[in-house]
Amino acid sequence: MTASPVFGKVYSVSQLTDAFARKFYYLRLSITDVCNFRCSYCLPDGYKPHGVANKSFLNVDEIRRVTRAFAALGTEKVRLTGGEPSLRRDFTDIIAAVRENASIRQLAVTTNGYRLARDVNAWRDAGLTALNVSVDSLDARQFHAITGQDKFRLVMDGIDAAFNAGFERVKVNTVLMRDVNHNQLETFLAWIKPRPIQLRFIELMETGDGGTLFRKHHISGKTIRDQLLERGWVHQLRQRSDGPAQVFCHPDYEGEIGLIMPYEKDFCASCNRLRVSSVGNLHLCLFGEQGIALRDLLADDAQQSELEGRIASALAQKKQTHFLHDGNTGITQNLSYIGG
């Protein structure tokens, strides 16, 4: 792997480049599609197995090998996703396995926070460097209505536990929904003013199972952006291994606001992330078609070179953009399927 010095530091150069000169430094790795919440925009009827009966998720050794291959190709950041990743009994072992790769500088998880208060210290000790927690409302009753779980206080305690464990900043994901939480900006701003939380409003995205809900509740993140700019918030520069959020800061606030707007023009131009599903398929886009199988090359270390080659060559198939504007949601029936 080649490297280039920048301002006295050495950064890896990604060998994962597509036909549109986009470089990929960020892997979203799903480790399960199972979730114990029933969020209205994702799994309103609860988790139901799909695809191959009795399928097995990637084991720790397979996860070690696939992340090693991505690291060798220049990946700097890995995010563990689901479903709910912490439902894996070996979740702490998975964190430790990924952190064996010294070139992966950031290891994050997206969680519903269900086990955060109980386990966050162990995750931190195993090598986790960043947290995203899903919180779609700061009203306990509305939180219960959205998630199907009366766990608001438990999740809030988990965020406090994360700070106590040594995380300097926590990201909180909020799916923006018309007539549900789009008019609660004041409440969210008051919450993050004294807290180093990056609150990220994520536009509701259409999925194969969620068309009716999308048409009822979708609202552009521009409505939030306009309010922020009117109040003196400033747009920050994006780093190369950051996610897709437009991030805003304000001198009077400890926290930040992020906006993820997949329906905005040129959203895909800055794409820097790839996805591997919980059963070992490489997905070039959240809303793409069938994935590219990797699992047959994860059985032992001897196939590492071939695995790296398959990953790198797959980039030639990546499209310039998703087709959400055309109502084409690809293979994604719900956001737990390949990790949102």
Buried (B, 14 or more C-beta within 10 A) or exposed (E): EEEEEEEEEEBBEBBBBBEEEBBBBBBBBBBBBBBBBBBBBBBBEEBEEEEEEEEEBBBBEBBBBBBBBBBBBBBBBBBBBBBBBBBBEBBBBBBBBBBEBEBBBBBBBBBBBBBBBEBBBBBBEBBBBBBBBBBBBBBBEBBBBBBBBEBBEBBBBBBBBBBEBEBEBBBBBBBBBBEBBBEBBEEBBEBBEEBBBBBBBBBBBBBBBBEEBBEEBBBBBEBBBEBBEEEEBEEBEBEEBBBBBBBBBBEEBEBBBBBBBBBBEEBBEEBBBBBBBBBBBBBBBBBBEEBBBBBEBBEEEEBBEEBBEBBBEBBEEBBEBBEBEEEEBBBBBBBBBBBB
